[in-house]
């Protein structure tokens, strides 16, 4: 593993890596196999419409080794935007090496120079490793619970 980690905005040429990372994440965290076609279309949609969000890529020796998706939520209470971090994935052999910390720092610094009032993410209830990482990065557990109604 190289110490030369670069964090950058994703490019259209990263679609295949992002799709692969999402496939691996879905199976690893939830035991589900996603439709490659639907997932590819969903990833490309972010590049086609920047109001959906943006991806951040971590690379080592010009190879993608991690990612995060940032999406937006308007807050009328704050007259500003929350950034939601989603689709976080780091290749297993790079975990524990500060890859997510570097991605998070990149996102945070970018957010601080924008009309962003906060950064949020959701985490699996029993993912204690991720929760400890998020706390070490200064995030706090919210007083909100997440509810959802799946339609598709």
Buried (B, 14 or more C-beta within 10 A) or exposed (E): EEEEBBBEEBEEEBBEBBBBBBBBBBEEBEEEEBEEEEBBEBBBEBBEEEEBBBBBBBBBEEEBBBBBBBBBEEEEEEEEBBBBBBBBBBBEEBBEBBBBEBBBEBBBEBBEEEEBBBBBBEBEEEEEEBBEBBEEEEBEEEEEEEEEEEEE
